[in-house]
Amino acid sequence: MKKIEVIIKPFKLEDVKDALVEVGITGMSVYDVKGYGRQQGHSELYRGAEYVVDFLPKIKIDIVVKDEMVESVINAIVGSAKTGKIGDGKIFVSSLDEVVRIRTEERGSEAV
């Protein structure tokens, strides 16, 4: 099993969600987050004063999938989130040792 963590631009959330549903993803967690990478924030003018916005609004999505679904999930995310501009986001894939569904006590890939 793998945990896929995705950071994307907020306006891409619906496109990514729709693409993930198309490849068979039935559940995900979505968070509003702030951060920066190469995009480095930007300057804004507010009431005549300039200030720097270091942390930009982003969306984080967590998904847990079986190993054989990883490539199709990555392709769906890239295809739906990519604008070709800086700040499109990142995808992180890590291995999971165990998953337990609390309600039924199922373990492993059955709990996904």
ChimeraX attribute file (.defattr): number of C-alpha atoms within 10 A of each C-alpha:
attribute: neighborCount
match mode: 1-to-1
recipient: residues
	/A:1	19
	/A:2	20
	/A:3	17
	/A:4	19
	/A:5	17
	/A:6	19
	/A:7	24
	/A:8	23
	/A:9	17
	/A:10	15
	/A:11	11
	/A:12	17
	/A:13	20
	/A:14	12
	/A:15	14
	/A:16	21
	/A:17	20
	/A:18	14
	/A:19	20
	/A:20	22
	/A:21	13
	/A:22	12
	/A:23	13
	/A:24	12
	/A:25	16
	/A:26	12
	/A:27	14
	/A:28	12
	/A:29	10
	/A:30	16
	/A:31	11
	/A:32	11
	/A:33	14
	/A:34	13
	/A:35	14
	/A:36	15
	/A:37	13
	/A:38	8
	/A:39	15
	/A:40	14
	/A:41	16
	/A:42	11
	/A:43	10
	/A:44	11
	/A:45	9
	/A:46	8
	/A:47	5
	/A:48	7
	/A:49	7
	/A:50	10
	/A:51	11
	/A:52	11
	/A:53	12
	/A:54	14
	/A:55	15
	/A:56	16
	/A:57	13
	/A:58	22
	/A:59	19
	/A:60	20
	/A:61	18
	/A:62	16
	/A:63	19
	/A:64	23
	/A:65	20
	/A:66	14
	/A:67	12
	/A:68	10
	/A:69	15
	/A:70	17
	/A:71	10
	/A:72	13
	/A:73	22
	/A:74	17
	/A:75	14
	/A:76	20
	/A:77	23
	/A:78	18
	/A:79	13
	/A:80	18
	/A:81	24
	/A:82	16
	/A:83	13
	/A:84	7
	/A:85	8
	/A:86	11
	/A:87	19
	/A:88	17
	/A:89	21
	/A:90	14
	/A:91	15
	/A:92	12
	/A:93	14
	/A:94	11
	/A:95	12
	/A:96	13
	/A:97	8
	/A:98	11
	/A:99	16
	/A:100	14
	/A:101	12
	/A:102	9
	/A:103	7
	/A:104	8
	/A:105	10
	/A:106	13
	/A:107	13
	/A:108	14
	/A:109	15
	/A:110	11
	/A:111	14
	/A:112	16
